[in-house]
Amino acid sequence: MVEGNNKITQNNSLRKEGSMKTNRVREIRSAKGMTLTALAIASDTEPALVSLLERGKRCSDKVQKRISAALGVSVKRLFPE
């Protein structure tokens, strides 16, 4: 049982680490006081797409550039991978 619990803990840690990298959109959007809808409008994307990005979904370079420009940060800062 202990081994099984360690695996669960390791998996949860990996999820948290992964989400920290992929949640830069939400982190920076929130820090700038923007709503998800406001970011979608500013970047000419759909709110559903912004929501997916905040949850770790990958997107095209074109969308990355639009989201980055709307937030006023570099693509590398927003999408560090």
C-alpha positions in Angstrom: 0.0 0.0 0.0 2.8 2.4 0.8 4.2 2.0 -2.7 0.8 2.7 -4.2 0.4 5.9 -2.1 3.9 7.1 -3.2 2.9 6.7 -6.8 -0.2 8.8 -6.2 1.8 11.5 -4.4 4.4 11.5 -7.3 1.6 11.8 -9.9 0.0 14.7 -8.0 3.3 16.4 -7.7 3.9 16.1 -11.4 0.5 17.5 -12.2 1.1 20.5 -9.9 4.5 21.1 -11.5 3.1 20.8 -15.0 0.2 23.1 -14.3 2.6 25.7 -12.9 4.3 25.9 -16.2 1.1 25.9 -18.3 -0.9 28.3 -16.1 1.3 31.3 -17.0 -1.7 32.6 -19.0 -4.0 32.6 -16.0 -1.3 33.9 -13.6 -0.3 36.8 -15.8 -3.9 37.6 -16.8 -5.0 37.7 -13.2 -2.0 39.8 -12.2 -3.0 42.3 -14.8 -6.6 42.3 -13.6 -8.0 41.0 -16.9 -11.0 38.7 -17.1 -10.9 35.7 -19.3 -13.4 37.3 -21.7 -11.4 40.5 -21.8 -8.3 38.6 -22.8 -10.2 36.7 -25.5 -11.5 39.9 -26.9 -8.1 41.6 -26.8 -6.4 38.7 -28.5 -9.2 38.0 -31.0 -9.8 34.5 -29.7 -12.7 32.7 -28.1 -13.1 32.6 -24.3 -13.2 28.8 -24.5 -9.8 28.7 -26.1 -8.3 31.0 -23.4 -9.8 28.7 -20.8 -8.3 25.6 -22.5 -4.9 27.4 -22.6 -5.1 28.2 -18.9 -5.7 24.5 -18.3 -2.6 23.4 -20.2 -3.9 22.9 -23.8 -1.3 23.7 -26.4 -2.0 26.2 -29.2 -0.5 27.4 -32.4 2.4 29.9 -32.6 -0.1 32.4 -34.1 -2.4 32.1 -31.0 0.6 32.3 -28.7 1.7 35.6 -30.3 -1.8 37.1 -30.0 -2.3 36.1 -26.4 1.2 37.3 -25.5 0.6 40.6 -27.3 -2.7 41.1 -25.5 -1.0 40.5 -22.1 2.0 42.7 -23.0 4.6 39.9 -22.4 6.9 37.8 -24.5 5.9 34.5 -25.9 8.8 32.8 -24.0 7.6 34.2 -20.7 4.0 33.1 -21.3 4.8 29.7 -22.8 8.1 28.7 -21.3 8.3 25.2 -22.9 
